[in-house]
């Protein structure tokens, strides 16, 4: 009863905020970007809650904690330093300035205007359309075991409820409703992670006793070194490094993450948001992976071979009090719904603005665009829910594999072209195409011909990290041997950085 009451209150708040924010979603700029007037706290929490979903809390934390022990915490530290702090410092201001200057509301629209190429815009929107849907479907997976543990209800019911409620508040209030709800969900995640970590570690006698127990765990199939799972770098530093790269650097190229910078209100908000987002990531991501690192202390209750890595975290939490289990359910639901809402806005706005309006209905009115975005939100949520149900009912492995490659394909395709486009005038349109095609094709080939790849990059995680890093070679090399961009177009794009502005003396000293 306690769990149900908390869930009903939580859902009522989400829907209420969605209805309240209807006034901010009457045009495309308001619906997709909140009128570019979103403050630092809302933006930072929207960034963090879109970053960390049930995939991280249940899937990645359990899997990598089991494989690497306490050293999996490095993934959380990387998420905070690289995925949050450096992302805000390097991309935040420049993204906000140039995207407003180019009047672009989506990443494909940015590419189209920055390089003066409608085909490039459409190509980017197709990649997003293909790879965001399976990523969206994967968000439901982390909920299945937790809801089964807490309520003993069918997973299908959980999927439908989550999909319907997310659709209601996103369709009603757009980005502003999502940002406000992300703030509430972020607070739940912060409080929930800390509470759960303390409860789980205390169940093993406290921190020192838990670390001592972890140091005594042995698994000769992994390593013969004593105490390896409680060590600084763990049993496999190389593969751990690939995890850090994919989950940290990847955010720089994900449309739903970068789009948060489009909407932030001003300079002061960027500075505050950088600090808030980094601290949020330290607690949530660091906490998730730190908790997962103690998974092997519960090995007497876990059968990874039979139930998979997704069973680790739910098993660790199964003996908590009913109140804490209710908190965990809302925590994971918050993480999933916040990421889901961010993904569907990115997907639907891209398909409407960049694909349909860009290619077939160039004179579409603002009102029709908003209506079409809302329709596609329903379509995207429905498709992702159906994919999740198909996988749950029939264990279709193809869908699961496609989910695994989506992050690598998206970040590999967009990261380097986007960053170079913000900073460098010499980047060519051809280099963007090569990066788009290379990352998308190689990640898809990994599904069908994985055994033919070198062993180190057979894993989609490792391959995704490699494709992202490869972009930093592809873009400058291809740009050096292909036609240079139009000088006037480039100068007009970069003129925004030279625009003179007046600021208070406390911000910048006068002569």
BELTACOR-V757464 format. One record per pair of residues at least 4 apart in sequence whose C-alpha atoms are under 7 Angstrom apart, sorted by the first residue. I is the first residue (numbers start at 1). J is the second residue. Records with the same first field share a line. If there is no record, write none. Layout:
I->J  J
This chain:
1->5
2->6
3->7  326
4->8
5->9
6->10
7->11  330
8->12
9->13
10->14
11->15
12->16
13->17
14->18  169  181
15->19  168  169
16->20
17->21  177
18->22  169  170  172  173  177
19->169  172  173
21->173  176  177
22->172  173
24->30  31  34  173  176
25->30  31  173  174
26->30  31
27->31  366  367  370
28->32  366  369  370
29->33  34  35
30->34  35
31->174  175
32->174  175  345  349
33->175  262  263
34->38  175  176  263
35->263
36->262  263  264  265
37->263  264  265
38->42  43  263  264  265
39->43  264  265  269
40->44  264  269  270  272  273
41->45  273  276
42->46  179  180  183
43->47  179  260  264  273
44->48  273  276  277
45->49  182  183  186  277
46->50  179  182  183
47->51  257  260
48->52  277  280  281
49->53  182  186  335  338  339
50->257  338  339  342
51->339
52->56  335
53->57  139  335  336  339
54->58  139  142  143  332  335  336
55->59  60  139  142
56->60  61
57->61  288
58->62  142  310  313
59->63  142  309  310
60->64
61->65  288  289  292
62->66  292  295  309  310  312  313
63->67  309
64->68  72
65->69  70  72  289  292  293  294  295
66->292  293  295  296
68->72  229  234  235  236
69->229  230  234  293  294
70->229  230  231  290  293  294
71->231  232  233  234
72->289  290  293
73->77  286  289  290
74->78
75->79  243  244  289
76->80  282  285  286  289
77->81  282  286
78->82  83  244  248
79->83  84  247  248  281  285
80->84  85  278  281  282
81->85  86  278
82->86  87  248  249
83->87  248  249  251
84->88  277  278  281
85->89  274  278
86->90
87->91  92  252
88->92  274
91->95
92->96  261  270
93->97  270
94->98  422
95->99  261  262
96->100  261  262
97->101  496
98->102  496
99->103  104  110  262
100->104
101->496
102->113  493
104->109  110
105->109
106->110  259  350
107->111  255
108->112  121  122  124  125  350  354
109->113  121  354
110->114
111->115  120  121
112->116  117  118  120  121
113->117
114->493
115->429
117->121
118->122
119->123
120->124
121->125  354
122->126  354  355
123->127
124->128
125->129  350  351  354  355
126->130
127->131
128->132  347  410
129->133  347
131->135  406  410
132->136  347  406
133->137  380  384
134->138  384  402  403  406
135->139  403  406
136->340  343  384
137->384  385  387  388
138->388  403
139->336
140->159  388
143->147  332
144->148  155
145->149  314
146->150  314  329
147->151  152  153  329
148->152  153
149->318
150->325
154->158
155->159
156->160  389
157->161
158->162
159->163  385
160->164
161->165
162->166
163->167  381  385
164->168
165->169
166->170  337  341
167->171  377  378
168->172
169->173  177
170->174  177  178  341
171->374
173->177
174->178
175->179
176->180
177->181
178->182  341
179->183
180->184
181->185
182->186  338
183->187
184->188
185->189  334  335
186->190
187->191
188->192  331
189->193  284  331
190->194  283  284
191->195
192->196  327  328  331
193->197  284  287
194->198
195->199
196->200
197->201  291
198->202
199->203
200->204
201->205  206  207  210
202->206
204->209  210
205->209  210
206->210
207->211
208->212
209->213
210->214
211->215  230
212->216
213->217  297
214->229  230  294  297
215->227  228  229  230
216->227
217->227
218->226
219->223
220->224
222->235
223->235
227->231
228->234  235
229->234  235
230->234
233->237
236->240
237->241
238->242
239->243
240->244
241->245
242->246  461  462  465
243->247  461
244->248
245->249  465
246->250  461  464  465
250->254  411
251->257
252->258  415
253->258  410  411  414  415
254->258  410  411
255->259  346
256->342  343  346
260->264
264->269
265->269
266->270
267->271
268->272
269->273
270->274
271->275
272->276
273->277
274->278
275->279
276->280
277->281
278->282
279->283
280->284
281->285  286
282->286
283->287
284->288
285->289
286->290
287->291
288->292
289->293
292->313
295->312  316
298->302  316
302->312  315
303->307
304->308  309
307->311
311->315
312->316
313->317
314->318
320->324  325
321->325
322->326
323->327
324->328
325->329
326->330
327->331
328->332
329->333
330->334
331->335
332->336
333->337
334->338
335->339
336->340
337->341
338->342
339->343
340->344
341->345
342->346
343->347
344->348  377  380  381
345->349  377
346->350
347->351
348->352  373  376  377
349->353  373
350->354  355
351->355  356
352->356  357  369  372  373
353->357  358
354->358
355->359
356->360  361
357->361  362  364
358->362
364->368  369
365->369
366->370
367->371
368->372
369->373
370->374
371->375
372->376
373->377
374->378
375->379
376->380
377->381
378->382
379->383
380->384
381->385
382->386
383->387
384->388
385->389
386->390
387->391
388->392
389->393
390->394
391->395  396  399
397->401
398->402
399->403
400->404
401->405  447
402->406
404->460
405->409  443  460
406->410
407->411
408->412  464  465
409->413  439  440  443  464
410->414
411->415  468
412->439  464  467  468  471
413->435  436  439  440
414->418  436
415->419  468
416->420  471  472  475
417->421  432  475
418->422
419->423
420->424  427
421->427
425->490
426->484  485
427->479
428->479  482  483  484  485
429->433  485
430->434  482
431->435  474  475  478  479
432->436  475
433->437
434->438
435->439  471  474
436->440
437->441
438->442
439->443  467
440->444
441->445
442->446
445->449
446->450
450->458
451->458
453->457  458
454->458
457->462  463
458->463
459->463
460->464
461->465
462->466
463->467
464->468
465->469
466->470
467->471
470->474
471->475
473->477
474->478
475->479
476->480
477->481
478->482
486->490
487->491
488->492
489->493
490->494
491->495
495->499
503->507  508
504->508
505->509  510
